[in-house]
Amino acid sequence: AQSVSQHNHHVILSEAASLELGCNYSYGGTVNLFWYVQYPGQHLQLLLKYFSGDPLVKGIKGFEAEFIKSKFSFNLRKPSVQWSDTAEYFCAVNARNYGQNFVFGPGTRLSVLP
Amino acid sequence: GAGVSQSPSNKVTEKGKDVELRCDPISGHTALYWYRQSLGQGLEFLIYFQGNSAPDKSGLPSDRFSAERTGGSVSTLTIQRTQQEDSAVYLCASSLAPDLYNEQFFGPGTRLTVL
C-alpha cells in the first residue's frame, strides 16, 4: 500500500528564514505528486503539483518542490518565508496505477514568527 | 463563483445513530471526492465519483459507510450506526474532470463528533 510521510510535525521559523519541508512516499511505480496548503480558517488549496518533466516544480507564492525519484522524495522549499506563510502543509501522492486514490501525508504545521 | 460547500459544518451525534453529510461541488465539476481527516492524521481517501458512478470505493472503511451522487452534482455520505472512531472532519473536493491534471477544490469540511 502507498504511504506518505512528512518529516516534521511542527516547524517554527522567523521571517526571511529559508524553508524546507520533507515528504517521502512509498511506491515504486510512476507517481503524481502534490503539495496542498491550508491557511488558518481556510480551505485546502493546491500549492503545486508534479506529473512529469522537469523535477523542479514551481508553485504559487514563491514555493517550489523537487522530485528526487531515487529518494522517493518531494520536498517543498521556499527561500524566504513570510508571516503569511503560517499554515498547515500536506504532501499527497497518487500512484498512477491506483486511479484516483490520493494518499496524503499527516501534514506539517508551519509557524512563522514576525 | 461559488466554491465547494458542505453541510452541516458541525454535527454531534450519539453512538449508534445514522448521519448524512452533504457536499455541493462546483457547478460543472464532474469528479467528486470524499476524504476523512482524523485528529493528527493526514487526509484519508474514502470514495471518488465520476458523474453519478463511483469507480473507486476502496477507501470506505466499513460497510457502515456509503455514498451516492445524484444528477452529477450533490453527493451525500451516509454513516450508519456511528461509532466513536468515526469522529473526524469529512472533506469533499471536486474537480472539472477526473484527469489528475485537474486541480481538486476542497470544501470547508463537516466536523463529526460521535459521543
Interface residues (C-beta under 8 A of the other chain):
Chain A: V4 Q6 N32 Y36 H43 L44 Q45 L46 K49 F51 F90 A92 N94 G99 Q100 N101 F102 V103 F104 G105 P106 G107
Chain B: G3 V4 A31 Y33 Y35 G40 Q41 G42 L43 E44 F45 Y48 P55 D56 S58 G59 L91 A93 P98 L100 Y101 E103 Q104 F105 F106 G107 P108
